[in-house]
Amino acid sequence: MDPGESGIIQPRLRLRDVLLRGALYGLAAIVVLVIAMLCVGDHHDRMEFLAVAGGLGLVFGGVFLLFGFFFWSVCGGDIRRWRDWRTVTGQTEGVTIMAPALLRCGVVGLVPAPVALWLYGVVDGAAYDSWLYGS
């Protein structure tokens, strides 16, 4: 990646790459979610944790995704990386950096949310003496 004359790293970010990287981070977040679920011992606390994680992931992921798409469309192709922060010269150019960040965070929230809600159903239907049920 080569910085151009303006100091901005080239090539610029593409929407597909930003969404794919967010999905990859979301898959890693699923592993963290499952480990955290297993650390919660009580059955009702485990179900509440999964419900809250799924609900917050859907709400915040959706909001971040909507704002990210809006900022991306406003930027008109001038999308920058966090490393390009030094190239921001005006008040409105911060949006060029926040657009991919919000998109990526939105996808990170939306990928594990359905898994958390699915695990909620699995834990709810688990047998009383199983390791999945909890204590």
N, C-alpha and C positions, 0 to 999 in steps of 0.2 A: 504494500500500500504506500503510495507515494503522495506526499503533500503537494498540492498544486501551488500556483503563484500566491494564492490568498492564504495558504497555510492549512487549508481544509484537506483532510485525508481523502484521497481518491482511490477506488471508485466509491461513489456515495452509496448509502444503504438502500437496499431494495425491500419493498414491502414483504415479498415472499420470504426473504432471508430473515427478516425481523420476526415474522410470525412462526417460522420453523424453529428458530432458536428459542422463542418463548415456549413453544410446545415441548422442546427438549428439556428445558428447565422445569416445565410442568410435570413431565414424566419423572424427573428426579424428585419433585415435590411429593409425588405419590408414594415413593419409598419412605420419605420422611413422615408422611401422614400415617402410614401403616405402622412404622416403628413407634410413633407417638401414641397411636391407638393402643398398642400392646403395653405401653407404659402406664396407661390409665387402668387401674385394677377393678374398680367397682363397675358393675354392669350398667347401672343407670348413668353414672358419670361418663362411661365410655360411649353410650348412645348419645348423650347430650353433647359430648365433644365432637362426635361425627356430624351431628345435625348442625351445630354451630359452624364447624369448619366448612361443611358443604354450603350452607346458606350464605356465609360471609364470602366464600369464594365466588359464588354466583353473583352476588350483589356487587362487590367491589371489582371483580373481574369484568363484569358487564359495563360498569361505569368507566373504568379505566380504558376499556376497549373503545367505547363510544367517543370519549374525549381524545383518545389517541388517533382514531380515524378522522375526527374533526380537525385536529391539529395537523395531521398529515396532509389533508386536502387543502388547508389554508397555506401551507408552506410552499406549494407550487413547485415541488421537485428539489428544493433546497433543504435536504435532510442531512443532518450532521450527527456524528458520534459524540459520546461524552468527551473523548480526547480532543475534540474540536472546540471545547469550551472557551479557549483563549481567542478564538476567531470571532466570537460574538461581540459586535460593536454597538448595537442598538438595543432599545428596550424590548422590541418585538421579536428579536432573533432568538431568544431563549426557547421559543416554541419549536424551532427547528431541531433542538436537541431533545425536548420533552416528548415530541411525537413518537419516536421509536421507543423511548423508555416506557411511556404509558401503554403502547401497544404490547410490548413484551410483558409488562406486569399484568395486563389484562388477560393475556393468554395463559400466563403462569397461574392465575387465579381460576380460570375457567377449566383448565385441564383436570386438576384433581377434584374439583367440586362434584362431578357426577360419581366419581369413585367413592368419595366420602359418603354421599347419599346412598349408594349401593351397599357399602359396608354397613351403614346404619340398618338397612333391611336384613343383612346377613347376621349381624350381631343380635338384632331383635328376634330372629327366628332360630338362633342357636340353642342347642340343648343345654339344660341347666348345669350339667356337670362338665361341659366342654371348656377348653382353654379359650375359646373365642367368646364365650359368654362372660367370662370374668368372675370376680368373686362376689 
